[in-house]
Amino acid sequence: MNAELEYSVMQHHAAELRQAAAEQRRVREALKGQRSERRHRSVFAKFLAS
């Protein structure tokens, strides 16, 4: 494989990795947000129950 084609393939692969990392980051942030919402809701439910 010539150098230019290899470089192009490597760039494309790097872009795909960056995109996948960004997607995982968004998923983790969304899950973290849901977890904190659940925690607040349960604290609120305990407050109402007392």
Rosetta blueprint (number, residue, H / E / L):
1 M L
2 N L
3 A H
4 E H
5 L H
6 E H
7 Y H
8 S H
9 V H
10 M H
11 Q H
12 H H
13 H H
14 A H
15 A H
16 E H
17 L H
18 R H
19 Q H
20 A H
21 A H
22 A H
23 E H
24 Q H
25 R H
26 R H
27 V H
28 R H
29 E H
30 A H
31 L H
32 K H
33 G H
34 Q H
35 R H
36 S H
37 E H
38 R H
39 R H
40 H H
41 R H
42 S H
43 V H
44 F H
45 A H
46 K H
47 F H
48 L H
49 A H
50 S L
